[in-house]
Amino acid sequence: MKSRVLAIAATSITWIALDFMIHGKILINKYLTAVESWNPLEPLNLFYMNLTTILSATLFVIIFSQLIENKTLGKGLQLGALIGLLLGIMGAEGGVGYMPFTKTVDIGWLIFADVIKFTIAGIIAGTLIKRDMEKLDMSKLNI
């Protein structure tokens, strides 16, 4: 349980930092070229944005810890990459038909905001939860 909470916290903090880098540094110039198609910045709700990040991290860790039988770094990496690709295709690539993105923003969201973020989440979950499972197995041997 402790490793799951730690994995959720580490993933949430990492994603918040990545969002700042991805949207605030890497893609900002692309956003500014299409500023007329975006909502005004005033109503941005940082509490809601961080809450959705924490809930997403929590769900990812639950999926990994409950549905993946052999909890390894490799399995975490695979799950993260696949979920990132799935959400990237659905959200970023699918969004092109609904919203006026530039192709650069679209590809940036797919690669950076989804695939890389979830792959890193998989690395975090695979490392922390695997370590917890190893401790659990070692305690069984000492009985």
Residue pairs with C-beta under 8 A, 6 or more apart in sequence:
2 132
3 128
3 129
3 131
3 132
4 61
4 62
4 65
4 128
4 129
4 132
6 128
7 61
7 64
7 124
7 125
7 128
7 129
8 54
8 57
8 58
8 61
10 124
10 128
11 57
11 60
11 61
11 120
11 121
11 124
11 125
12 50
12 53
12 54
12 57
14 117
14 120
14 121
14 124
15 53
15 56
15 57
15 117
15 121
16 50
16 53
18 112
18 113
18 116
18 117
18 120
19 49
19 53
19 113
22 108
22 112
22 113
22 117
23 31
23 113
26 108
26 112
27 104
27 105
27 108
27 109
27 112
30 102
30 104
30 105
30 108
31 38
31 105
33 102
34 100
34 101
34 102
34 105
37 99
37 100
57 121
60 80
60 83
60 118
60 121
60 122
60 125
61 121
61 125
61 129
63 79
63 83
64 71
64 75
64 76
64 79
64 122
64 125
64 126
64 129
65 71
65 125
65 129
68 75
68 76
68 79
71 126
71 129
71 130
71 133
72 126
72 130
73 123
73 126
73 127
73 130
74 126
75 122
75 126
76 121
76 122
76 123
76 124
76 125
76 126
76 127
76 129
76 130
77 119
77 122
77 123
77 126
78 122
79 122
79 125
80 118
80 119
80 120
80 121
80 122
80 123
80 125
81 115
81 118
81 119
81 122
83 118
83 122
84 114
84 115
84 116
84 117
84 118
84 119
85 114
85 115
87 114
87 118
88 109
88 110
88 111
88 113
88 114
88 115
89 110
91 109
91 114
92 101
92 106
92 107
92 109
92 110
92 113
92 114
93 106
93 110
95 101
95 106
95 109
96 103
96 106
101 109
